[in-house]
Structures are given as C-alpha cells and as structure tokens.
Amino acid sequence: MAKRDRSDRILTDWDRVFDALSDPSRRYVLEYLHDRTEPASVWDLAVALAVRTTDLPPDEVDLQVVEQAEVGIVHVHLPKLQAADLVEAAGEGVSLTEHAETLPLFTPSYRGVVRPVGDEEEPREP
C-alpha cells in the first residue's frame, strides 16, 4: 500500500508542475528567475512581465499594466508555482527552488519548455 501512496504523490506533484507550466506568464517567470543570480522582487517580476506582454521598454510601460501584472503574479502565478515547488518567496525576494533547478527545464534540449523556439536572444559579442 505504501508504494501506491508514493506513486499517487509523485503523480500529484507532476500534475502541479504541468499545471504551473501550462501558462506562458508562469513559464516566463521561471525563465526570468533562472537568468538572474539574485532573487527578484514581485515588482521586478511584474515589470518584466509587463514589458514582455507589451513589447515596450520598461520606462514606457503604463503603471496600470505593471500593477495588473503584479496582482496576477501575487494572486495566481506565484501560488501555482509555489504549489509545484518551483519557486520560493523569502522576505521580499522570489527565487527558483532546488527542485526547479533539477528539472530539465533549463537544459539546452528542453529550453523550449520555458522559452519558445525562435524566441532566443541574439548571441552577444564579447
């Protein structure tokens, strides 16, 4: 019986991961956090998400759009990402969990999971 309980728990955990990855905004939050060396504030995530959705520079994005993104992050996206054990919030900062780092989301062959193919940045010259 214990084996079945463990299998059910593993499937539930994967269901949460797939649910979290089903939304492009959440995938972008994961990508954004992965590309940083320090935790990000919710406001930084909201600005980044607003820039991403509007294709405007940060200083041209309407404050209301950033505030709407912040509400979505706080009330929808972070709870789903936390339920899947992909992000953790400590104080004012949000960062990836060790669990998220162990998933093949950020390896070259799976990069398309969080960053759609063709959406890569141009290589920078040294």
N, C-alpha and C positions, 0 to 999 in steps of 0.2 A: 504493500500500500504506500509506503514511503516513496518508492520510485515513481509512482504515478503522481503523487503530490508535487514532487520536484519537477516532473515533466510539465505539469499544468502551470507551475510557477514560471518556468522558463518560457513557455508559450505566451503567458500573460505579459511577461517582460518584453518579448519581441513584439507583441501586439502594440504595446505602448510606444516602442521605438518606431514602428511603422506608422502609427498614428501621428507621432511627432514629426516624422519626415514627410508626411503627406502634404504639408503646407509649404509653399515656396518661401514665405516670410520666415518660417522657423528654420528652413534649410539655410537661408541667408544669415540668420543669427548665428548658426553654428559655424558657417564659413567665416563670418566676421570675427568671432571669438577665436577661431583656430589661427587666424592670420595675425593675432595680437600676442604680445609677450606678457601683458598685464591684464588683469580683469577690467572689464568695461562697465561703466555706469549704465543704468537704464536709459538715461538721457542720451548718452553716446549711441546706444543701440537704436533709439528712436530716430535720432538724426540720420544715422547711417541707413536705416530702413526707409525713411522719407526721401533721402537722396536717391536711393535705389529705385523707388517706385515712381518718382517724378522726373528722373534724369536731369535734375537741376543741381548746380553747385550748392554746398551747404549754406552759404550766405544768401542764396536766392530762394530757398525753400520757405514757404509760408509757415509761420509759427503754429497755426492751427493744424496743419498737416503733421508736423512733428508731435504735437500734443495728442492727436488721434493715434499716431503710431505708438506713442508711449502708453496710452490706455490699452491698446491691443497687446502690447508686449507684457504689461503688468497683469492683465486680467485673462489673457488667453494663451499667448505663446510661452511665456516662462512657466506657468503651471504645467503645461503639457510637456515641455522639455524637462522640467524637474521630475515629473511623474515617470518619465522614461529614463531617468538618471543620466541625462546628457549634459545638463548644466547645474551649477550650484550658485546660490547667491550668498555671499558673505559680506555683511555690512552693506556698503554701497556698491560693491563690485559683483559682477556676474562673470563666471568663467566656465570652461568646459570641465567636466568631471574626468576622473581617470577612466571610467567606463567608456565615455565618449571617445577618448583618445585610443582605446583598444579596439574600437570598431573600425572596419576598413573603409570608413567614410572619407578619409583624407589621403589615402594612398593614391598614387598616380592612376592605377587601373580602375579605381572606384571614385575618382574625383567628380565624375558626372553626377553622383548622388546628391552632392550639395552645391555643385556649380555646373549648370547645364553645359554640355559640349558646345563649343563655339562661343562661350561666354568668358573664355580665358582672357586675362590681360596680356597685352603685348609684352614680350620679354624686354627687360630694361637693360640698357648697355651699362657696363661697369664704369 
